[in-house]
Structures are given as C-alpha cells and as structure tokens.
Amino acid sequence: MKRANYWGVLTFLLWFAATSQGAAGAPQSPASPQSEDAWGYLWQPRTLQLHALTDDVIEVGRLTSSDVVLAHPLVSRHHLEIRRTGNGAVVVDLRSTNGTHLNRRELRAGQEVPLQGGDLIAPAGEELIFQWTKESLFEDALRYSLLARLVVLRVPVLQDRIIRALGQEREILGLTEAEVDLDKETVRVTHGNETEARAFEPDEKAFVGDVAVEDGGLRLSIWGVARDAPLQSRRAAYSNLVHGELWLRLAGTSPEEGRARFASRWAELGMQFLMPVLYAVMDNYSESESAEAAPQIARGLSNLASSTALRDGARCLAFLARLDPNDSELPADAARAEARWVKTVAEAHKAGLDDVQRKELVAALERGKGLVRTAGELGADGTKEVEAEIVEAEGMLVEIP
C-alpha cells in the first residue's frame, strides 16, 4: 500500500504557500480554480493539490497544457481522460506507456470504466482520489492519510482504563486534547481522568483506528499494543490492544473562536491546512511496517469485545479492502466486524435507540452486505457464516424500540 510521506519540511512549505495568498483575500488552494461550477474533484496526495473538474472532458497527463498536470516521469504526456456522462463519470486510459489502475486494478486501454465517489485512480507512479464534492474529497483524503496507519506520537495520549468497584466494572475513556497554535508553533496538551491512568508516551508507536472531523476539531482513535503483552507472531492478529482518544483543536481567543477557525480552514484547504496541525503532535512511521501491521491490528480489533474496537476494526478492514481488492478475506472480515459491532451496540441499548444511532447501525449493516458480496465474488471462505451474523444483527436491531 503506497502512501505519500506528508510530514516534515515539505508540509510546512505547502501550508505556507496555501495560506499566504495576500492579506486582502481569503486563502485559496493554489491548484484549484473557482469551483462554483465544478461537477467533481481530484485530490493528489503526493502534492496535497485539489483539482476542481469543470469541463466535461478532463485530460490528465504530463503536458503542461493538460487540465490536471502530473510531473511524474512515468506518466505519459496524454495519459488518461475523465469524462462526464449523463449517468455520472468514466475514466479512460489513453493507451499510456505505463498504464492506469483503478482501485488497484489495471484498466484496459481505451475502455471507459465508470467512476464512483472515493475511487483511487493511479496513472503510472501517481495517485488521485476522485469525489463528487469537495467536502467528501477532504474526508477521503483524511482517511487515506491516517486511517489504519502507524504513527509516532509527539505528545502523550491517555489510555482507557477500567475501574472496578462493588463487583462491577466501568470503563473510563482516555481522552487527550491538544490545542495547536500554528502562529507560535506551540502545543498545549490537557488530559481528562489522569488518576492512575497509563498513557501512550511521546516517541511511542501507535495505530490510527478511526479519524473524523467533528465539532471544530479532529478526533483520532488511537490503539497500541499493551506494554506487558507477549510478542506476537508475524502473521497473528494482535490481541493485547489498548485505546485512547486524541482531539486536535486550533488555539484561539476563545474555544469557540478556535473551533470556528478550524472549521473554516478545513472547509477551504482540507489536508493542506491539516498537515502542519498533525505534524505538531505526530510523525509518520515506516511505510512498509505500517502496511504489514495494519491488517493484523485491524483483525485484532475486530476480535475484541468492546464496541469501540469493533467499530474501528470494521472501518480499518473496509478501508484496507478498498486499497487491496485482491485480498478476498479483508471484505469478509470487515463485514463480520460490522455485524458484531451492531450486535454489541444493540445489546447495550435494548431500552431504545435514537434516530441517529439507528441510522448509523443500519448503514453499518448495509456496508456489511456490500462487503460480503464482494468477498463472495472474490471466492472468500465462510461468507455464509458472515451473512448469518448480519441477519442476526438485523433481527436484534428490529426488536429495539
């Protein structure tokens, strides 16, 4: 799984260029034209560039006259086209020298292939993410950068802990908030529930199980292997995993001003804005080790009992399946985790669910059905058992008022 190395000096240079367009006007993405008439968008992870698609035919290639210019030497001058149709959009490889892949599958030259939101287009040595809206594209770029990835923390992050009293157990969320001041290049870290709590320490390796922009900030669900856990075999799923949450916010004259500033810059610049914020609290880790460990940790999460672990395991496995469409077990494992997550939440909310919770659980089961169909098409074993778990989860959901 190839992902660009975003952190470091290049990140700050890109961010500075994007946000220093002149004091009189609002910052704009340097690679994006005015997007009022855009029907779709492309995101280039390596350069953090956003491309608004405004014409019905978009040429992608190495020529400077292309609508989307890719400087990679393996990209042909006229490499591919993205064409708007009456039913959506298609991508066509223009008989390029080194070919084009869509979601890791090679395209046949000259053939029109339909595009879906979130598709990963790879012309030769480059990568582009396609989406219909800028908001959806920024969310995809966020997941592509961080989800199911190993990172090295620069700040301590509290771990969840269990309180036992009077024969009962209660889980306390390990919550850490990092307020980043981009102007002063400082970070203020605050914790909740510190008493007798362990933490992921700075320079410690951690796994991102979920990532979302919420309430004017960025929420990261962080997982790691317990320090006193036995060593894992190279192929076994991790079972001794511990959790904490990290919230990233921008400094401001008030918390409300900081949240507003975060929301505004995210809506304008997406990952170009967020990369220096992330760099203040974490660094990337070995690409090869991250790719090797991600399926093991994600499968480990999907085997745990907590709803948070099952949720994160399902999302990571589904994401990894999207990037590796030839692994038949990944979509089956993701579908199983979705069903188990729904059953766990349903069991904990027998008294009732609100509309938001129910909608989220129904969406999880729909994702599970799609994933298990994909697994069956790829010849995965055990799909009947996964389908049975989905049916069981649906039955539990129906019974809840």
Secondary structure as UniProt FT lines:
FT   HELIX           9..19
FT   TURN            23..24
FT   TURN            30..31
FT   TURN            36..37
FT   STRAND          40..44
FT   TURN            45..48
FT   STRAND          49..53
FT   STRAND          57..61
FT   TURN            64..65
FT   STRAND          68..69
FT   TURN            73..74
FT   STRAND          80..85
FT   TURN            86..87
FT   STRAND          88..93
FT   STRAND          100..102
FT   TURN            103..104
FT   STRAND          105..106
FT   TURN            109..110
FT   STRAND          113..114
FT   TURN            117..118
FT   STRAND          120..123
FT   TURN            124..125
FT   STRAND          128..131
FT   HELIX           134..146
FT   TURN            147..148
FT   STRAND          150..153
FT   STRAND          157..158
FT   STRAND          161..165
FT   TURN            166..167
FT   STRAND          168..172
FT   STRAND          175..181
FT   TURN            182..185
FT   STRAND          186..191
FT   TURN            195..196
FT   STRAND          199..200
FT   TURN            202..203
FT   STRAND          205..214
FT   TURN            215..216
FT   STRAND          217..225
FT   TURN            227..228
FT   STRAND          241..250
FT   HELIX           255..269
FT   HELIX           271..279
FT   TURN            280..281
FT   STRAND          282..284
FT   HELIX           287..302
FT   HELIX           307..323
FT   TURN            325..326
FT   HELIX           329..348
FT   TURN            349..351
FT   HELIX           355..377
FT   TURN            378..379
FT   TURN            381..382
FT   HELIX           383..399
//
